[in-house]
Amino acid sequence: MAYYEPYTPLFHEIFTKVNNAKDKAKKVAVLRKYDSPNFRAFLMVAFNPDIEWLLPEGDVPYIENDAPEGTEHSLLSVESRTIHNYVKRKVNNPIAGTPEWVFGNAALNDMKRETMFIQLLEGLHASEAKVLCLAKDRVLHRKYKGLNANTVQQAFGWDENFIDAKLVAQRNAAGRGVDLGRMPQDIAESQRFG
């Protein structure tokens, strides 16, 4: 008989389950159990070295949302779809043959980006806001034992460049492996949104 949870846990609850799992195989199983596009996107920005946060390191001056868990706050599982506003990613420029940085949202200036991030944190439950700040500073592994790049890569089949080899093979087999007539920024934009 399968056991179904009555709700999807918050990210900090999932990471606590990873922390409490006894070995790497069980940690990987926990990550796979809660797999979703937004969960993957969050883990990608937390661990991929080719993605950099466009926010200052360290403490963020925000007021914690003191609403009880499950009530008046937004969810990181939903809000992680907006995470591209706060990062840039290194992509290979097929024309120049060199890597270049592509901003998730180049239309934002630093002040607007930081204001939006503070508003995001203030809308989240306090525990999820802390998880997001840990991801921003690349220190999730310090709070949650076993939650590291290697475990995440194994859970989702990502290679050392955080690329899903199976997905690339499927796209190449479907004839979509070559992009002609698009700028590197367009390619990066389409890859970010899938």
Residue pairs with C-beta under 8 A, 6 or more apart in sequence:
7 70
8 34
8 77
9 17
9 34
10 69
10 75
10 76
10 77
10 125
10 127
10 128
11 39
11 42
11 76
11 77
11 128
11 131
12 127
12 128
12 130
12 131
14 30
14 31
14 34
14 39
15 131
15 140
15 143
15 144
15 147
16 144
17 30
18 27
18 30
18 31
18 144
18 146
18 147
18 151
19 143
19 144
19 145
19 146
19 147
21 27
21 29
21 30
21 146
24 146
24 151
24 154
27 146
27 147
27 151
27 155
28 151
28 154
28 155
31 43
31 151
31 152
31 155
31 156
32 155
32 156
35 155
35 156
36 77
37 194
38 77
38 78
38 80
38 81
39 77
39 80
40 156
41 80
41 81
41 83
42 76
42 80
42 83
42 135
43 152
43 156
44 51
44 162
45 51
45 53
45 83
45 86
45 87
45 135
46 134
46 135
46 138
46 140
46 152
47 138
47 140
47 148
47 149
47 152
47 153
47 162
48 89
48 149
48 162
50 89
50 90
50 91
50 161
50 162
51 87
51 88
51 89
51 90
52 87
52 88
52 89
52 90
52 101
53 86
53 87
53 136
54 86
54 87
54 88
54 103
54 104
54 110
54 113
55 86
55 113
55 114
55 117
55 136
56 114
57 136
57 137
58 137
59 133
60 117
60 118
60 121
60 133
60 136
61 118
62 118
62 121
62 122
62 129
63 122
64 122
64 126
64 129
65 72
65 73
65 122
65 123
65 124
65 125
65 126
65 129
66 126
67 73
67 125
69 125
69 127
73 123
73 124
73 125
73 128
74 120
74 123
74 124
75 124
75 125
75 128
76 124
76 128
76 131
76 132
79 120
79 123
79 124
82 120
83 104
84 104
84 105
84 192
85 104
85 105
85 108
85 113
85 116
85 117
86 104
86 113
86 116
86 117
86 136
87 104
88 101
88 102
88 103
88 104
89 101
89 102
89 104
89 188
89 192
90 99
90 100
90 101
90 102
91 99
91 100
91 101
91 102
91 184
91 187
91 188
91 191
92 98
92 99
93 99
93 100
93 184
94 179
94 184
94 187
95 184
100 184
102 184
102 185
102 188
102 189
104 192
105 113
108 116
120 132
121 129
121 132
121 133
122 129
124 132
131 140
134 140
134 142
134 143
140 147
141 147
141 148
152 158
153 159
153 160
153 162
156 164
157 164
157 165
157 166
158 164
158 165
159 165
168 177
171 177
179 187
182 190
